[in-house]
């Protein structure tokens, strides 16, 4: 692919909203240590699609106004069960870029959900759905109406098709084959990477939101590192997805969690999602930067729901104050462990 072709495709890639990572990850599952509880049966349906994978994705630009233009991208992916088997963390590499995805199961709606951190954008993207047949999984983005179908074959093979409204034209097709059943420690490799990679977003006047620089991106770097709290919690965070997102692994007295944080440049707000074995549904928050440089996040769907204030200190740490219904329910100071 030439540099000029790559520049022309940046906007269509941004439109995909993490679908390339999703089609790779949904060809997978994880190791043989499933979680106990309501989601156990659901997560085990994917356990035969584990390890490492090769995939080939073909992007058809006809629905985006470029008839006859098709681009094929090869890539690799790997996944593992995390959080006691309650979720699947996956990493895909395509076009020399890293994307990260997470699969979980919501017990409130009895649906799978897929959270994507695509290297070609800055916002988190989300799809949810369920099996229509034992070998057919259907997912949908509730905000854009983009649909994805994954058909499972034998020996870890799968084919994914992405369709976009209003005509449900095919935008992306991906074929995945398994190369190994053992992916190793995917989470460990991500958390042992560089704390703060070179900033991806460099120009404030770039019309592409995935590459445009905003001051808010710098705050994400303050969340990256190794932190401890006085009450015994530990948090290890790294910038992932080519430096566009923060992945945080929290362990402590009440179990463990994964938190994904982003600054959605197109929307102009921060996003954060927390998942864990004790959470029947993921916690989603979004918000903005206050004049003092802190980040205020809240449940956008429930004005009386949880809200979190992140305040940064000069020593490299930060504090998190969680409230619900206007009442503080938890405060925790995170000290940077050097």
ABEGO torsion letter per residue (X at the ends): XBAAAAAAAAAAAAAAGGAAAAAAAAABBBBBBBBBEAAAAAAAAAAABBEBBBBBBBBBAAAAGBBGBBBBBBBBBBBBBBGGGABBBBBBBBGGBBBBBBBBBBAAAGBBBBBBBBAABABBBBBBEBBABAABBBBBBAAAGBBBBBBBBBGGBBBBBBBBOAAGBBABBBBBBBABABAEBAAAAAAABBABBBBABABAABABAAABBBAAAAAAAAABEBBBBAAGBBBBBBBBGGGABBBBBBBEAAEBBBBBBBBBAAAGBBBBBBBBAABABBBBBBEBBBAAGBBBBBBAABAABBBBBBBBBAAGBBBBBBBBGGBBABBBBBBBBX
